[in-house]
Amino acid sequence: MQIRILPSLLAADFGHLADEARRAESAGADELHLDIMDAHLVPNLSMGPAVVAMADACVNIPLNVHLMMTNPDRYIAPFADAGATTILIHVEADCDVAATLAAIHARGIRAGVTVNPGTLAEKAFPYLAVSDELLCMTVEPGYGGQSFMPEVLPKIRELRDRANEIGKADLDIMVDGGINIETACACAAAGANSFVAGTFLYRSDDMPGLMTRMREIAQAALNM
């Protein structure tokens, strides 16, 4: 499978978001990850469709939009119109998850589900067949800069095995939270192929070098 690296704009300098989005693209990012928080599903409030539209205007890489929202079904149109390439919703959200995934697909956009660290893998099973991507949180969502939770690794493997069982070997499994070269390697060995990294990449003076190294290490671990 293809390794994908997605810098998280949440960790960027908010005074220079356009420049920070371009920095990620220039460094070799496969996509740009944008965390949309509603201060309800998660205890924080972040950006909205205007930031997605800004990113769409200044970079050419895909925009991976993670709706950390209790009612994401009400906001598909604004984020689709803003330029989202992928929209992810939570299995923990207060909506009809299958219908919301269908609504995302109806806009011609990739769709997927997210599971929090404390959520059983089985909660995502009903949606794997209709998802392009699955995001497994490796920290409690809501804040950047947290430490990776290794207890999530067996769940990543369980999700990859289930995807393979139902004929979805091409499902992108993404991880987000405390991702660096070492934790990306561990997640790749468990079956993840996509890696959101915020603080690790944006606080570095060598984002291109770190992305190159992460890609190499993760690819080797995924192929083992």
C-alpha positions as CSV (number, residue, x, y, z in Angstrom):
1,M,0.0,0.0,0.0
2,Q,1.0,3.6,-0.5
3,I,2.3,5.5,2.5
4,R,0.7,8.9,3.0
5,I,1.9,11.6,5.2
6,L,-0.4,14.4,6.2
7,P,0.9,17.4,8.2
8,S,-1.8,18.7,10.6
9,L,-2.5,22.4,10.2
10,L,-3.7,22.5,13.8
11,A,0.0,22.6,14.8
12,A,1.0,25.4,12.4
13,D,1.5,29.0,13.2
14,F,-2.0,30.4,13.1
15,G,-0.7,33.8,12.3
16,H,0.7,32.5,9.0
17,L,-1.7,29.7,8.0
18,A,-1.4,30.2,4.2
19,D,2.4,30.1,4.4
20,E,2.3,27.1,6.7
21,A,0.0,25.2,4.3
22,R,2.5,25.9,1.5
23,R,5.4,24.8,3.7
24,A,3.7,21.4,4.1
25,E,3.2,21.1,0.4
26,S,6.7,22.1,-0.4
27,A,8.1,19.6,2.1
28,G,6.5,16.7,0.3
29,A,3.1,16.2,2.1
30,D,0.7,13.9,0.4
31,E,-2.3,15.8,1.8
32,L,-3.0,18.5,4.3
33,H,-5.0,17.5,7.4
34,L,-7.5,20.0,8.9
35,D,-9.1,19.3,12.3
36,I,-12.5,20.9,12.7
37,M,-13.5,20.9,16.4
38,D,-17.0,22.0,17.6
39,A,-16.2,22.3,21.4
40,H,-19.0,19.7,21.9
41,L,-17.8,16.3,20.6
42,V,-14.3,17.3,21.7
43,P,-13.3,20.0,24.3
44,N,-11.9,22.5,21.9
45,L,-12.9,24.9,19.1
46,S,-10.8,25.2,16.0
47,M,-11.3,26.2,12.4
48,G,-14.2,26.3,10.0
49,P,-14.9,26.2,6.3
50,A,-13.1,29.5,5.7
51,V,-9.8,27.9,6.6
52,V,-10.4,25.0,4.3
53,A,-11.2,27.4,1.5
54,M,-8.0,29.3,2.3
55,A,-6.0,26.1,2.0
56,D,-7.8,25.1,-1.2
57,A,-6.7,28.4,-2.7
58,C,-3.1,28.2,-1.8
59,V,-2.0,24.5,-2.2
60,N,-2.6,21.9,-4.8
61,I,-2.4,18.8,-2.6
62,P,-5.7,17.2,-1.4
63,L,-7.4,18.5,1.8
64,N,-8.2,15.9,4.4
65,V,-10.9,17.3,6.6
66,H,-11.6,15.7,10.0
67,L,-15.0,16.8,11.4
68,M,-14.7,16.4,15.2
69,M,-18.4,17.4,15.5
70,T,-21.5,16.0,17.2
71,N,-23.6,16.8,14.2
72,P,-21.3,16.5,11.1
73,D,-24.3,15.8,8.9
74,R,-25.3,19.4,9.1
75,Y,-22.0,20.7,7.8
76,I,-21.1,18.4,4.8
77,A,-22.2,21.1,2.2
78,P,-20.1,24.0,3.6
79,F,-16.9,21.9,3.8
80,A,-17.5,20.3,0.4
81,D,-18.0,23.7,-1.1
82,A,-14.8,24.9,0.6
83,G,-12.7,22.4,-1.2
84,A,-12.5,19.3,1.0
85,T,-11.1,16.2,-0.8
86,T,-11.9,13.8,2.0
87,I,-14.3,14.3,4.9
88,L,-14.1,12.1,8.0
89,I,-16.8,11.8,10.6
90,H,-16.8,10.1,14.0
91,V,-18.6,6.9,14.8
92,E,-19.3,8.6,18.1
93,A,-21.2,11.4,16.4
94,D,-24.9,12.0,17.0
95,C,-26.0,11.3,13.4
96,D,-26.9,8.5,11.0
97,V,-23.3,7.6,10.1
98,A,-24.1,5.6,7.0
99,A,-26.4,8.3,5.6
100,T,-23.8,10.9,6.3
101,L,-21.1,8.9,4.5
102,A,-23.5,8.6,1.6
103,A,-24.1,12.3,1.6
104,I,-20.4,12.9,1.4
105,H,-20.0,10.5,-1.5
106,A,-22.9,12.2,-3.2
107,R,-20.7,15.3,-3.4
108,G,-18.0,13.4,-5.2
109,I,-15.8,13.4,-2.1
110,R,-13.9,10.6,-0.3
111,A,-15.6,9.6,2.9
112,G,-14.5,7.8,6.1
113,V,-15.0,7.2,9.7
114,T,-13.0,8.0,12.8
115,V,-12.8,6.0,16.1
116,N,-11.6,7.4,19.4
117,P,-9.1,5.5,21.5
118,G,-11.8,4.2,23.9
119,T,-14.1,3.1,21.1
120,L,-14.1,-0.6,20.2
121,A,-13.0,-1.5,16.6
122,E,-16.4,-3.3,16.2
123,K,-18.1,0.1,16.2
124,A,-16.5,0.9,12.8
125,F,-17.1,-2.5,11.2
126,P,-20.5,-1.7,9.7
127,Y,-19.0,1.3,7.8
128,L,-15.8,-0.2,6.4
129,A,-17.4,-1.4,3.2
130,V,-18.6,2.1,2.4
131,S,-15.6,4.0,3.6
132,D,-12.5,5.1,1.6
133,E,-10.6,5.8,4.7
134,L,-10.6,5.0,8.4
135,L,-9.0,7.2,11.0
136,C,-7.9,5.6,14.3
137,M,-7.1,8.2,16.9
138,T,-4.0,7.5,18.9
139,V,-4.7,10.2,21.5
140,E,-7.9,11.6,22.9
141,P,-9.1,14.1,20.3
142,G,-9.3,17.8,21.0
143,Y,-5.7,19.0,21.5
144,G,-2.4,18.7,19.7
145,G,0.9,17.8,21.3
146,Q,-0.3,14.7,23.2
147,S,1.6,11.5,23.8
148,F,0.9,8.5,21.7
149,M,-1.2,5.8,23.2
150,P,0.4,2.4,22.4
151,E,-2.7,0.5,23.7
152,V,-4.4,1.5,20.4
153,L,-2.0,-0.6,18.3
154,P,-4.0,-3.9,18.6
155,K,-7.1,-2.0,17.4
156,I,-5.3,-0.9,14.3
157,R,-4.4,-4.5,13.5
158,E,-8.0,-5.6,14.2
159,L,-9.4,-3.0,11.8
160,R,-6.8,-3.9,9.1
161,D,-7.7,-7.6,9.4
162,R,-11.4,-6.9,9.2
163,A,-10.9,-4.7,6.1
164,N,-9.0,-7.5,4.4
165,E,-11.7,-10.0,5.4
166,I,-14.4,-8.1,3.6
167,G,-12.4,-7.4,0.5
168,K,-11.3,-3.9,1.4
169,A,-7.5,-4.4,1.3
170,D,-7.2,-1.0,-0.3
171,L,-8.8,0.8,2.7
172,D,-6.6,3.6,3.8
173,I,-6.1,3.3,7.6
174,M,-4.8,6.6,9.1
175,V,-3.5,7.3,12.6
176,D,-3.4,10.7,14.3
177,G,-2.0,11.6,17.7
178,G,1.6,11.6,18.9
179,I,2.9,10.5,15.5
180,N,6.6,10.7,15.0
181,I,9.0,8.3,13.2
182,E,9.0,5.7,15.9
183,T,5.3,5.7,16.5
184,A,4.6,5.7,12.8
185,C,6.7,2.6,12.4
186,A,4.7,0.9,15.2
187,C,1.4,1.8,13.5
188,A,2.6,0.7,10.1
189,A,3.6,-2.7,11.5
190,A,0.0,-2.9,12.8
191,G,-1.5,-2.1,9.4
192,A,-1.7,1.7,9.1
193,N,-0.6,3.4,5.9
194,S,-1.5,7.0,6.5
195,F,0.0,9.3,9.2
196,V,-1.1,12.6,10.5
197,A,1.7,14.4,12.2
198,G,1.3,17.9,13.7
199,T,3.8,19.0,16.3
200,F,6.5,16.7,15.1
201,L,6.6,18.2,11.6
202,Y,5.6,21.8,12.2
203,R,8.0,22.4,15.1
204,S,10.9,21.0,13.0
205,D,13.4,23.0,11.0
206,D,13.7,20.0,8.6
207,M,10.1,19.0,7.7
208,P,11.2,17.6,4.3
209,G,13.8,15.4,5.9
210,L,11.5,14.1,8.6
211,M,8.8,13.3,6.0
212,T,11.3,11.4,3.9
213,R,12.6,9.4,6.8
214,M,9.1,8.7,8.1
215,R,8.0,7.5,4.7
216,E,10.9,5.1,4.4
217,I,10.6,3.7,7.9
218,A,6.8,3.3,7.7
219,Q,7.0,1.6,4.2
220,A,9.5,-0.9,5.5
221,A,7.4,-1.7,8.5
222,L,4.2,-2.0,6.5
223,N,5.9,-4.4,4.0
224,M,7.2,-6.8,6.7
